[in-house]
Amino acid sequence: MKAIVINRFGGSDVFETAEVAKPNPIPGHVVIRIKATSVNPVDTKIRKFGPPIAPKFPAVLHGDVAGIVEEIASDVGDWKPGDEVFGCVGGLIGTGGALAEWILADARLLAPKPKNLSFEEAAALPLVSITAWEGLFDKGKIQAGNKILITGGAGGVGHIAVQLARWAGARVIATATGSEKQNLALSLGAEAVSGRSIEEIRVASAKTFGSEELDFAFDTGGGSGFETAIASVKRKGKAVTIDGSGSFQLGAAHSKSLDLAIVFMLIPLLYDEGREQHGKILREVSRLAEAGILKPVLDPEIFSWNRIGEAHQKLEDKRTIGKIAVRID
């Protein structure tokens, strides 16, 4: 089959077209004819830096996928050929990737594609939706009425988190820069938007909620955003980040006795732990999308997979709003 591969790690120019073996079903798996994928920061990091989670060369990258089931293993009962599905299923060590015509996918990781979404829209949802769900509900355990901060409210994870938090009945302040991103966050359900500094967040919180301190903060960017999240929450509150790879000052967390957590949604793919939970989350995401409660925001430019290098570069240049979708054509 045709695939876009890399044979070295580096810049966005390392992609090349190749012929690789088409996968065959193995127990517990299905073969999907891929219609679309999307670009996530982890895809660009694997391309640039490689190990320890990168697939072997020639490496086919990207985990998010939307497509049509073509073949199933004899022990798979949930799916049949012709089913339209979506999920985050590979692009890592030991798996195939979505920059190809077909992909072998663990059936447990999949959910029915929302009927009201295109393949491109569906492919934008898996990684960011699972990450947002785990941060808000599994780690944060947010409840109706909670006053919460979501950093990067117009980003990939952030714009989904805003919608899920509002669905759960939480009251949301989102950080965003520029009027376009701020207006997007407001349109998705944030009650207020703020700049990134803790001073701006406290002003927005006091104006919106009557109190500077929040119950919970979800940092969707990492780095200084996690420290900002920690500074924003009240004593014995909670702060969660999706990127704990930096160096952080945790004195404020200690003095307020905060619950801190990190979300790394790739654990089930890397270690085969809890893959059923990913499928379960995506089934709920599909239901919410079909009900009009949750909708991915796509960057206006949808790329053909032959321009995947340009898609990566656009994300790395931070010239996007929402998710970049890639059509496998």
Secondary structure, DSSP 4 states (H G I P E B T S, - for coil): -EEEEESS--STT-EEEEE-PPP---TTEEEEEEEEEEE-HHHHHHHHH-TTSPPPSSBP---EEEEEEEEE-TT--S--TT-EEEEE--SSTTS--SSBSEEEEEGGG-EEPPTTS-HHHHHTSHHHHHHHHIIIIIIS---TT-EEEEESTTSHHHHHHHHHHHHTT-EEEEE--SHHHHHHHHHTT-SEEE-SSHHHHHHHHHHHHS-S-EEEEEESS-THHHHHHHHHEEEEEEEEES---S----HHHHHTT-EEEE--TTHHHHH--SHHHHHHHHHHHHHHHHTTS--PPBPS-PEEGGGHHHHHHHHHTT--SSBEEEE--
